[in-house]
Amino acid sequence: MSNTTLKKTLLRVFSFPGNSIQQRLPFLIFILLLIVIVAFSSVSYVGVKKASLSVGRVRLTTLTGQLSAIFQQSFISLTDSAQKTAGQEAIKKYLRSGDEVSRREALEILQKLPVQDNLYMLTQLLDSQKHTVLSTGKDGFQIHVNNDSVIPPPSVKKQFAGIGKIFFERDSMFYPVIAPVTDNNKTTGYIVRWRLLRSTKKGVEQFSQLLGANGTLYFGNDDGQFWTDLVKPVSKPPVEMSKLLNMAEYSRRQGDPLIASAKPLPNSRWLVLVEFSKTAFLEASNLFLRWVIIIGFILVAAGSVGAWLMSRNITTPLKKLTDAAETIAGGDYSLLVDIDRKDELGKLAEAFNIMAIQVRNAQYDLEKKVKDRTVELETANKELETFSYSVSHDLHAPLRIIDGYVSMLAEKASVRLHAEDTRLLENIQNRTRKMRKLIDDLLNLSYLGRKQLALELVDMDAMVKVVVHEQRMLGEKQFEIKYGILEPAVCDSALIRQVWSNLISNAIKYSGKKKDACIEIGSYKNDSEIVYFAKDNGAGFDMQYAAKLFGVFERLHGEQEFEGTGIGLSLVQRVINRHGGRVWAEGEVDKGATFYFSLPAE
């Protein structure tokens, strides 16, 4: 489909051609308002959504940084006591010598370490090879963890002091507080204090509520392999660590979409992760969208009502004008439009009323002229018919006298007349008879204008066979006749018989020079008319002169070639026209002609 065709199709569909202006105008304004409000709402919603997400990301980054600073202060207080212990001379001496005296002194120092709460479960002294040389704890508590995973290798951090990774053992979580023991700027061992990581679900929820926006707080190891919500281990975020350290979006187990950011905690092997519900950030934009939809619905409804009222204000006068125009088109010129307005519609109504008055006056004048002309025409026609009849009738008497005198002269002087004189007298008689025939045809043509049609159901088949028989009796020319189906019709039998007589006599006349003269007569029927035809194989005619066939005195063949007055086909046309039918002919020179006439089927 071409672009032009598509445009025309869309224009035809969206112009609602089957609806009135009063229906289309409110609907089109409703569509326009709806498009504008939907477009404005969509653009505004996208803008508010982007702004809300941008504010949420800034808030998330800021909050993560603040939490990192808060926990850094807490970690410093936890590592202070471990670092003081690592600086004791007895600890250094034991790691140097390993004798029993220094061992007792070192163990006594470990047992006297200050405890701020009851979460410290175990204190260990490791040598430079990360082997445990001393340990003390609650009720013989032991933790089965590879010390290589507790203390980072020197390639990562030469002397690590702070909070180590979180470990999960015996359904509990622990993390080490680590302080290196240095002697002459050389790391000779490590103080490791194992602390229980414990919190309540209620406490975590209260802390999360402080974050706001459905925020959730998680802690994990810096390798990203272990995460906890301080109550139990949780699954790790489904994104790469590099993305998580910046800003990431993901969902947990087909839940709501989340926005998250992680940040390393200084002096520790921990990460702090804050997750916010993306839906919570978008609450403002969703609320904005709901209000826009409500306000848009109100605006569309108000606009539609306003458009309906406006369309009524415009289309009501237009409907009055349309009704008045239809009334005038129906022939009633008395109706005027009552519209009291000063705008364009009022001016249009005023102009319409002026036009209606002028049309009414013109119609009155025209009707008067038509009546006068009709009376004059009827009078002239009657006078013309009377004159024609009188002239034709009066011409018969002298023609009969001339014919009689010529006959008497030929009879009395036949002995004394030469052959040329006899031929001239015969020519006078032939011309006189032809003149009488022409006058009779003119009288018949004039008679058709006055005669009332006597309609009846006529058996065309029987009528045509009678006419053919009469033509055979009148002439000496031999011809073959072929009958087709001849449908009966409602018509004036006398006039239609004259039609058949003229058409069949013409067919006989113009095919008379053929040795195998043949005439075919038939009919066929369609929805509205019955078509009859008479076809011959005679002289035919040139189709370019077909329009002249039915004119009065019009002849396509010379008088010497074929006799005739030139009125027969005019009479046929007038009879068929009076019946509400039509006449036409088809022919080809030397190949015959077919004359058709139709009568109404009903």
DAPEWO-V82264 format. One line per field, one symbol per residue. ss: DSSP state (H for helix, E for strand, L for the rest). A space follows every 10 residues. Layout:
ss = ???
This chain:
ss = LLHHHHHHHH HHHHLLLLLL HHHHHHHHHH HHHHHHHHHH HHHHHHHHHH HHHHHHHHHH HHHHHHHHHH HHHHHHHHHH HHHHHHLLHH HHHHHHHLLH HHHHHHHHHH HLLLLLLLLE EEEEEEELLL LEEEEEEHHH LLLLLLHHHH LLLLLLLLLL LEEEEEEEEL LEEEEEEEEE EELLLLEEEE EEEEEEELLL HHHHHHHHHH HLLLLEEEEE ELLLLLEELL LLEELLLLLL HHHHLLLEEE ELLLLLEEEE EEEELLLELE EEEEEEEHHH HLHHHHHHHH HHHHHHHHHH HHHHHHHHHH HHHHHHHHHH HHHHHHHHHL LLLLLLLLLL LLLHHHHHHH HHHHHHHHHH HHHHHHHHHH HHHHHHHHHH HHHHHHHHHH HHHHHHHHHH HHHHHHHHHH HHLLLLLLHH HHHHHHHHHH HHHHHHHHHH HHHHHHHHLL LLLLEEEELH HHHHHHHHHH HHHHLLLLLE EEELLLLLEE EEHHHHHHHH HHHHHHHHHH LLLLLLLEEE EEEEELLLEE EEEEEELLLL LLHHHHHHLL LLLLLLLLLL LLLLLLLHHH HHHHHHHHLL LLEEEEEELL LEEEEEEEEE LL
